[in-house]
Amino acid sequence: MSWDIDAASWTSVGVKIKSRWGKINNARLAVIDSKREVLVSQVQELYEVTPEEAENQVAGFEKHTKELRPKVAA
């Protein structure tokens, strides 16, 4: 699943991802390219956590990242 966000928002999210997970560099961020499942995989690999823990970390990140919240119709 990919997040449905524009390029400018992805840049902002990328900064937040690198801040949250310091082992994710620009090259890895380019591989992630707004694909949620790839971020989960990267977190699992880099931090040697279970798939469930990686999923929980990304889900928590989503809750606190406004660019990833569903947009509410006005």
C-alpha positions as CSV (number, residue, x, y, z in Angstrom):
1,M,0.0,0.0,0.0
2,S,1.2,3.5,-0.9
3,W,0.3,6.6,1.0
4,D,-1.7,8.9,-1.2
5,I,0.3,12.1,-0.8
6,D,1.9,14.6,-3.1
7,A,5.6,15.1,-3.7
8,A,5.8,18.1,-1.4
9,S,4.1,16.3,1.4
10,W,6.3,13.2,0.9
11,T,9.4,15.4,1.3
12,S,8.0,16.6,4.7
13,V,7.2,13.0,5.7
14,G,10.6,11.9,4.6
15,V,12.2,14.4,7.0
16,K,10.0,13.1,9.8
17,I,10.9,9.5,8.9
18,K,14.6,10.2,9.1
19,S,14.1,12.0,12.4
20,R,12.1,9.1,13.9
21,W,14.3,6.3,12.5
22,G,17.8,7.7,12.3
23,K,19.2,4.7,10.4
24,I,17.0,5.5,7.4
25,N,19.1,7.7,5.0
26,N,18.3,9.4,1.8
27,A,19.0,6.3,-0.3
28,R,16.7,4.2,1.8
29,L,14.1,6.9,1.7
30,A,14.2,6.9,-2.1
31,V,13.6,3.1,-2.0
32,I,10.6,3.6,0.3
33,D,9.1,6.2,-2.1
34,S,5.9,6.6,-0.1
35,K,5.3,2.8,0.1
36,R,4.1,2.0,3.6
37,E,5.0,-1.7,3.4
38,V,8.6,-0.9,2.3
39,L,8.9,1.4,5.4
40,V,7.8,-1.4,7.6
41,S,10.3,-3.7,6.0
42,Q,13.1,-1.2,6.4
43,V,12.3,-0.6,10.1
44,Q,12.2,-4.3,10.7
45,E,15.6,-4.9,8.9
46,L,17.5,-1.9,10.3
47,Y,16.3,-2.2,13.9
48,E,16.1,-6.0,14.0
49,V,12.5,-6.0,15.4
50,T,9.7,-8.4,14.7
51,P,7.3,-7.7,11.8
52,E,4.6,-6.9,14.4
53,E,6.8,-4.4,16.2
54,A,7.8,-2.7,12.9
55,E,4.1,-2.5,12.0
56,N,3.3,-1.0,15.4
57,Q,6.0,1.6,15.1
58,V,4.8,2.7,11.7
59,A,1.2,2.7,12.8
60,G,2.2,5.0,15.7
61,F,4.1,7.2,13.3
62,E,1.0,7.5,11.1
63,K,-1.2,8.6,14.0
64,H,1.2,11.5,14.7
65,T,2.0,12.6,11.2
66,K,-0.7,15.0,9.8
67,E,0.3,14.4,6.2
68,L,-0.6,10.7,6.5
69,R,-4.0,11.3,8.1
70,P,-7.1,10.9,5.9
71,K,-8.3,14.1,4.5
72,V,-11.7,15.2,5.7
73,A,-14.1,16.6,3.1
74,A,-15.3,20.1,3.9
